[in-house]
Amino acid sequence: MSTEPSSTADGTQPSAAELQARVEELEETVAALEADDEQQKMTIVATQGTFDMAYPPLILASTAAAFGWDVVVFHTFWGLDILHEEKSQNLQLSAVGNPNMPMPNALAALPGMDRLATRMMQSRIDDNGTATIEELIDLSLEQGVELQACQMTIELMDYDEDDFYDDVTVGVGAATALQHMAESDIQLLV
Amino acid sequence: MSVNYDVTETLDVKGASCPMPVVKTKSAIDDVPEGGVLEVLSTDKGSMSDIDGWAAGTSGVELLDQVEDGDVYKHYVEKTA
């Protein structure tokens, strides 16, 4: 077989070496795509900052990471408080407008009722052996979950980047979240 | 019923509930050598379904057995790769 460069001299026929290189390049691309396909991806957008709503995104994220998935939780608006080191210790359950609370709204609206409802829930969580929010954040980060804090909301709420747990990703916006969502197999808004 | 596996390591997550049994199992299996068997002790009823689902969806592990022993759910996970 001829491997003379004559075939490339006129610029229309690629040489065997060029074809070989092209084949190798494509094989690498296919291998990368296949590897990428095996890795499941999940994006959760966490928008709520009440005590009860902090749990679902963190439980799902840490569990998904245990499956070896690539997980991003994008925290925006009140969801940002989950990542706020100080505020996350003090998330409240709302007693008003909560049909699961065994009290009428008129009573639930009294001062201190949110705190009481939160304390009741907290004690049930302790009794049940359910992890604390801080434990779930540590666990998620340990498992490689990327916890993102929306930059626009940080500024809107007048938070400081240092207010968040270590290893929380800051300086990201909607475009970053969308990019991961577009590549994700699962997208959830909580 | 008693099952005897050559257990390499035991993870005790008694008292902890979802998602701890699965997440701690994943962390523990990472440290088990290939061919080793991890025994997981849990009091979480949901762990029966959760660890089964996790093992099915995770490569390199195989759930050998799940045993209900009084209040304790015992899981035997082999690290296959």
Contacts between the chains, C-beta under 8 A, distances in Angstrom:
chain1	res1	chain2	res2	distance
A	59	B	18	6.6
A	59	B	19	4.8
A	62	B	19	5.3
A	62	B	23	5.1
A	63	B	18	7.9
A	63	B	19	4.4
A	63	B	22	5.6
A	63	B	23	6.3
A	63	B	50	8.0
A	63	B	54	7.8
A	65	B	23	7.6
A	65	B	26	7.9
A	66	B	19	7.5
A	66	B	22	5.2
A	66	B	23	4.7
A	66	B	25	7.4
A	66	B	26	3.7
A	66	B	27	7.9
A	66	B	54	6.3
A	66	B	58	7.8
A	67	B	26	7.8
A	67	B	54	6.4
A	67	B	57	5.3
A	67	B	58	5.7
A	68	B	58	6.1
A	68	B	59	7.5
A	128	B	17	5.6
A	129	B	15	4.5
A	129	B	16	5.0
A	129	B	17	4.8
A	129	B	20	7.8
A	129	B	43	7.8
A	129	B	44	7.7
A	130	B	17	5.1
A	130	B	18	7.7
A	131	B	16	7.3
A	131	B	17	7.9
A	131	B	19	7.7
A	131	B	20	6.0
A	136	B	19	7.8
A	139	B	19	7.9
A	139	B	20	7.9
A	139	B	23	5.8
A	142	B	27	7.5
A	143	B	23	6.5
A	143	B	26	7.3
A	143	B	27	7.6
